[in-house]
Amino acid sequence: MGEWDCDFLSIRDIQLCVWCVLQLSCLIGYSQSVDPCYDYTVLNDQWRSTNNTNTQDLHCDQSINWQGWYRLFLGSSNARIPETCIDSNRCGTHAPLWITQPHPSQPGETVNRTVCNNWSGSCCQFPSHTIQVKLCYGNYYVYKLERPSACHLAYCAGIVLAKNPE
């Protein structure tokens, strides 16, 4: 299941796919699954940092049309969504978004994680939602992000690298 990148000239996964030529006639071809570890959008907003306490320019991720997978960076460093409740008024927003369970620990593993937010003394004040998280070979994470329930909520990013598998 999932997304498919049809390529009539290469056979990698033996998954049947209909390959359309000029969107007029179709041939039977083979497909390869699109691995989000190699097909993602870079999210490198410095304001997402857990160290950011600026409340002058607040951001809201509810207005973003989240599609596909995202890899987080702060500067040139890999970043990840925090696994602990982040103080209010950090990460360039009022109610920072964080995940309530650990990141996956095995390369290639994809998990569903609950996203919460911190506001008004509660670490999950507004309705939560679920995202997908994958640990990629190369020791970085990609996320299939979803739209938060309200403003001003935004995904946080911290510089905590994945552990090398033993």
C-alpha positions as CSV (number, residue, x, y, z in Angstrom):
1,M,0.0,0.0,0.0
2,G,1.1,3.6,-0.1
3,E,2.5,5.8,-2.8
4,W,3.9,4.3,-6.0
5,D,6.3,5.8,-8.5
6,C,5.7,4.0,-11.8
7,D,8.7,3.5,-13.9
8,F,8.1,1.3,-16.9
9,L,11.8,0.9,-17.7
10,S,12.9,-0.4,-14.3
11,I,11.7,-3.4,-12.3
12,R,12.5,-3.2,-8.6
13,D,9.4,-4.2,-6.6
14,I,7.1,-6.7,-8.4
15,Q,4.0,-4.6,-7.7
16,L,1.6,-4.3,-10.6
17,C,1.1,-0.7,-11.7
18,V,-0.7,0.9,-14.6
19,W,1.7,3.1,-16.5
20,C,0.0,5.7,-18.6
21,V,1.6,7.0,-21.7
22,L,0.8,10.7,-22.3
23,Q,-2.3,10.2,-20.1
24,L,-4.0,8.7,-23.2
25,S,-3.2,5.0,-23.4
26,C,-2.0,2.7,-20.7
27,L,0.5,-0.1,-20.6
28,I,1.0,-2.6,-17.8
29,G,4.4,-2.0,-16.1
30,Y,6.0,-2.5,-12.8
31,S,6.4,-0.1,-10.0
32,Q,8.8,0.7,-7.2
33,S,7.6,1.9,-3.8
34,V,8.6,5.5,-3.0
35,D,10.7,5.3,0.1
36,P,10.1,8.5,2.2
37,C,13.7,8.4,3.3
38,Y,14.6,9.5,-0.2
39,D,11.5,11.4,-1.2
40,Y,10.8,14.1,1.4
41,T,10.5,17.8,1.8
42,V,13.1,19.6,3.9
43,L,11.7,21.6,6.8
44,N,14.5,23.9,8.0
45,D,12.7,26.8,9.7
46,Q,15.0,28.0,12.5
47,W,12.0,29.4,14.4
48,R,11.0,25.8,15.1
49,S,13.9,25.3,17.5
50,T,13.0,24.3,21.1
51,N,15.4,27.1,22.1
52,N,13.4,29.8,20.4
53,T,11.5,31.9,23.0
54,N,10.6,34.8,20.7
55,T,6.8,35.5,20.9
56,Q,6.8,38.5,18.6
57,D,6.4,36.5,15.4
58,L,4.1,33.6,16.1
59,H,3.6,30.7,13.7
60,C,0.7,28.3,13.0
61,D,1.0,25.0,11.2
62,Q,-2.7,24.7,10.8
63,S,-2.6,26.8,7.7
64,I,-0.1,24.6,6.0
65,N,-1.3,22.0,3.4
66,W,0.9,19.1,4.7
67,Q,1.5,16.6,2.0
68,G,4.0,13.8,1.9
69,W,7.0,13.3,4.2
70,Y,9.3,15.9,5.9
71,R,12.8,15.8,7.2
72,L,13.7,18.4,9.9
73,F,16.9,20.4,10.1
74,L,18.2,23.2,12.3
75,G,21.0,24.8,10.5
76,S,22.9,21.9,8.9
77,S,22.1,19.5,11.7
78,N,19.5,16.8,11.6
79,A,16.6,17.6,14.0
80,R,13.7,15.7,15.3
81,I,10.3,16.4,17.0
82,P,10.8,16.3,20.8
83,E,9.5,13.4,22.8
84,T,8.8,15.5,25.9
85,C,6.4,18.3,26.7
86,I,7.9,21.6,25.5
87,D,7.2,24.8,27.5
88,S,4.5,27.1,26.1
89,N,5.7,30.1,24.0
90,R,8.6,28.2,22.4
91,C,9.3,27.0,18.9
92,G,7.9,30.2,17.4
93,T,4.4,29.5,18.6
94,H,2.1,29.6,21.6
95,A,1.5,25.8,22.0
96,P,4.5,23.7,20.8
97,L,3.8,20.3,19.2
98,W,5.7,17.2,20.5
99,I,5.2,13.4,20.3
100,T,4.1,11.4,23.3
101,Q,6.0,8.2,22.5
102,P,9.6,7.4,21.5
103,H,10.9,7.6,18.0
104,P,11.4,4.3,16.2
105,S,14.7,2.6,17.1
106,Q,15.3,0.2,14.2
107,P,16.4,1.6,10.8
108,G,13.6,1.2,8.3
109,E,10.9,1.1,11.0
110,T,7.8,3.3,10.6
111,V,5.5,4.0,13.6
112,N,2.4,6.0,14.4
113,R,2.8,8.6,17.1
114,T,0.4,10.8,19.0
115,V,1.1,14.6,18.8
116,C,0.3,16.8,21.8
117,N,0.8,20.5,22.6
118,N,1.5,22.5,25.7
119,W,-0.8,25.4,26.6
120,S,-2.3,26.8,29.8
121,G,-0.4,24.4,32.0
122,S,-1.5,21.2,30.1
123,C,0.8,19.2,28.0
124,C,-2.0,18.1,25.8
125,Q,-4.4,21.0,25.9
126,F,-5.9,21.0,22.4
127,P,-7.1,17.8,20.6
128,S,-4.2,15.6,19.7
129,H,-3.6,13.9,16.3
130,T,-1.4,11.1,14.9
131,I,1.6,11.3,12.6
132,Q,3.9,8.7,11.1
133,V,7.6,8.6,11.9
134,K,10.3,6.6,10.1
135,L,13.9,6.0,11.1
136,C,16.0,6.0,8.0
137,Y,19.3,4.3,7.3
138,G,21.8,7.1,7.8
139,N,20.5,7.9,11.2
140,Y,17.7,10.5,10.5
141,Y,14.0,10.7,10.8
142,V,11.2,11.6,8.4
143,Y,7.7,12.5,9.4
144,K,4.3,12.4,7.7
145,L,2.9,15.4,9.4
146,E,-0.8,16.3,9.8
147,R,-2.6,19.6,10.3
148,P,-2.9,20.6,13.9
149,S,-6.4,21.3,15.3
150,A,-5.9,25.0,16.1
151,C,-3.7,28.0,16.0
152,H,-1.2,28.9,17.3
153,L,0.3,25.3,17.3
154,A,3.5,24.4,15.4
155,Y,5.8,21.4,15.2
156,C,9.0,21.9,17.3
157,A,12.5,20.7,16.3
158,G,15.4,19.8,18.5
159,I,18.9,18.7,17.9
160,V,18.8,15.2,19.4
161,L,20.4,12.7,17.1
162,A,19.1,9.2,16.7
163,K,21.1,6.5,18.4
164,N,23.2,4.3,16.2
165,P,21.8,0.7,16.1
166,E,23.9,-1.8,17.8
